[in-house]
Amino acid sequence: MKKNYIFLWAIIISFIHVLFLWNWWRYGIEAIGINLTVFWLCVLGFYIYAEKEKLTKKSALWIVPIMLIAVSFSFYATEFSSGISLFTLPWIFFLFTTHQSHANLRKGLWSRYLSITYIFAIGHYIASIFFSIPKTATFYKETYSKKNSTNKKHVVTQILTGVSLLFILVGVIIIPLLSSADAEFAKFFKDFLKMISDFSEHINFIFLWKILIAIFLIPTIIALNYYWKKKMPLIAIANKKPKKTDDSIVIGIILGGVLVIYLLFIIIQIKTLFIDNLPINFTDAETLVKSGFWQLIILTLLNIVFYTGAYNKSAKTTQKILSAFTMTSLLLVVSAGQRIYLYVYNYGLSFEKFYALYTVIFCTVIFIWFISLLFKNNKKANIVKTLVFTALWMYSITTVIPLERIIFNTNLKLTQQENSKVNLNELTLLGFDALESVE
């Protein structure tokens, strides 16, 4: 019975895709928002039904944010955020369903081998597609045979099917091919070919193409079920824990050297590390803020790499250097955040500035967590997993807040400030979500 429902789920999802999401790029993401929400909720429902035995309360930690992203296509859907969600949601869904369904892949998935493990999992899913095609055909044949085993018209149905396929094969492929090779043969079938030509003008080829795509999608979706059920081979990851003295000298030299450079940078930039006002010239102000933001991004990536490589794997002296390194990084993050705040205060809020501020908040939370771990000696922590789950939750929350309304109201209030440089004409670029705030 469960196989019947799996097959039914696949049919529903595939036909929703071809009927309601066909050629979506011609209309834009906002035009198909509700359809996209229904599609992704059905895909998520398909997973929950197929894997309900494996689901636990902890599963909500990734199911809920994915559901929020799916729902966001229908509520407060901006072209900026929806465009990001459209292309990232399939990868996010595959990542977390792999995490949930294949416990033996989790160690590789949430480590420095994440990309290798992910590619390995995709390869197994592609293999599952080829496995599911004959399985789907066999399942359909068995279901069809059971339904018609007692039907006296079963033989007649087979005859009609065979005759129909013969006419299609002869009329579309064989006769036109032979007619192009022999003029007498072509003359003999001229009237027949004219009839076929007239008939083809009334055929809706787009509809036929949709049917073919839907038929192809069915085994592709069923393949997900095979992939989730499949026993995955364990990727060999070295379990040997290096001694805390093995690489401490190397790690200590690298961290200490970078820390000295950071401290030198702070000493040189001490006057401009925290500023009261931005430069009067807009270009200078923009350069100052953007350079600080990209420094923040690079700094965060470096910090994550250093932290993952050194945390709980080096001697106490190196851990202390790592602690100072992280605190210094946090200081530079706060500096970048203050510049972005001044930029918003002077020139108004936008999608880019909002996500820049959100990135600062994310980096601040991560660095504070890093520092707290260093004060808890030998506490185990899966850094990669925590980073990914935190990023998922923080992003999902941004997708369901009325961002355009927030931008509109913020900029309107900022115009009341003395010497405001906010250009209200830019608010005309906002979408329909901001209309409720417009008098």
Residue pairs with C-beta under 8 A, 6 or more apart in sequence:
3 139
4 143
5 49
6 49
6 50
6 222
6 225
7 136
7 139
7 140
7 143
7 218
7 222
9 42
9 45
9 46
9 49
9 50
9 221
10 46
10 217
10 218
10 219
10 221
10 222
11 218
12 42
13 39
13 42
13 43
13 46
13 217
13 221
14 213
14 214
14 215
14 217
14 218
14 220
14 221
15 214
16 35
16 38
16 39
16 42
17 39
17 213
17 214
17 217
18 210
18 211
18 213
18 214
18 217
19 210
20 32
20 35
20 38
20 39
21 32
21 35
21 36
21 39
22 210
24 31
24 32
24 36
28 79
29 36
29 73
29 77
29 79
29 82
29 83
29 86
30 77
30 79
30 82
30 431
32 73
33 73
33 74
33 77
33 82
34 73
34 74
36 70
36 73
36 74
36 86
37 70
37 71
37 73
37 74
40 69
40 70
40 73
40 89
40 93
41 67
41 70
41 71
43 93
43 221
44 63
44 66
44 67
44 70
44 93
46 221
46 224
46 225
47 93
47 97
47 224
47 228
48 55
48 63
50 224
50 225
50 228
50 229
51 97
51 100
51 101
51 228
54 100
54 101
55 63
55 100
59 100
61 389
62 96
62 99
62 100
62 389
62 392
63 96
64 396
65 392
65 393
65 395
65 396
65 397
66 89
66 92
66 93
66 96
66 392
66 396
68 396
68 397
68 399
68 400
69 85
69 89
69 92
69 395
69 396
69 399
70 89
71 400
72 81
72 82
72 85
72 396
72 399
72 400
73 82
73 85
75 400
76 399
76 400
76 401
76 402
76 403
76 404
76 405
76 433
77 433
78 351
78 403
78 404
78 431
78 433
79 431
80 351
81 351
81 398
81 399
81 403
85 399
92 392
94 121
94 122
94 125
95 109
95 118
95 388
96 392
97 224
97 228
98 105
98 109
98 118
98 121
99 105
99 106
99 109
99 110
101 227
101 228
101 229
102 121
102 228
102 232
104 232
104 233
104 234
105 117
105 120
105 121
105 232
105 234
105 235
107 235
107 237
108 114
108 116
108 117
108 120
108 235
108 237
109 117
109 118
109 121
110 382
110 384
110 385
110 388
111 117
111 237
111 384
112 308
112 384
113 235
113 237
114 384
116 235
117 235
120 235
121 232
124 227
124 230
124 232
125 223
125 224
125 227
128 223
128 224
128 226
128 227
128 230
129 219
129 220
129 223
131 223
131 226
132 219
132 220
132 222
132 223
132 225
132 226
133 219
135 219
135 222
135 226
136 218
136 219
136 222
148 154
148 157
151 157
171 192
171 196
172 196
175 189
175 192
175 193
176 193
178 185
179 185
179 186
179 189
179 193
180 186
186 193
241 313
242 313
244 313
244 314
244 315
245 315
247 313
247 314
248 314
248 315
248 317
248 318
251 309
251 310
251 313
251 314
251 318
252 314
252 315
252 317
252 318
252 321
254 306
255 306
255 310
255 318
255 321
255 322
255 325
256 321
258 302
258 306
258 325
259 321
259 324
259 325
259 328
262 325
262 328
262 329
262 332
263 328
265 332
266 273
266 328
266 331
266 332
273 331
273 335
274 335
274 338
275 338
275 339
275 342
277 342
278 284
278 285
278 288
278 289
278 339
278 342
278 343
278 346
279 285
279 288
282 347
282 421
285 343
285 346
285 347
286 343
288 339
289 339
289 340
289 342
289 343
292 335
292 336
292 339
292 340
293 336
293 339
293 340
293 356
293 359
295 332
295 336
296 332
296 333
296 336
296 359
296 360
296 363
297 359
299 329
299 332
299 333
300 329
300 333
300 363
300 366
303 325
303 326
303 329
303 367
303 370
304 366
304 383
304 387
306 322
306 325
307 322
307 326
307 370
307 383
308 383
308 384
310 318
310 319
310 322
311 319
311 322
311 370
311 373
311 374
311 381
311 383
312 378
312 379
312 380
312 381
314 322
319 374
322 374
323 371
323 374
326 367
326 370
326 371
326 374
327 371
329 367
330 364
330 367
330 368
330 371
333 360
333 363
333 364
333 367
334 364
336 360
337 357
337 360
337 361
337 364
340 353
340 356
340 357
340 360
341 357
343 353
344 353
344 357
344 410
344 414
345 414
345 417
346 420
346 421
346 422
347 421
347 422
347 423
348 410
348 411
348 414
348 421
348 422
348 423
348 426
349 406
349 407
349 410
349 411
349 414
350 407
350 426
351 403
351 407
354 398
354 403
354 406
354 407
355 398
358 394
358 398
361 394
362 390
362 391
362 394
365 390
366 387
366 390
369 386
373 379
373 381
402 433
403 433
404 430
404 431
404 433
404 434
405 433
405 434
405 436
405 437
407 427
407 430
407 434
408 427
408 430
408 434
408 437
408 438
409 437
411 422
411 424
411 426
411 427
412 424
412 427
412 437
414 420
414 422
415 422
415 424
427 434
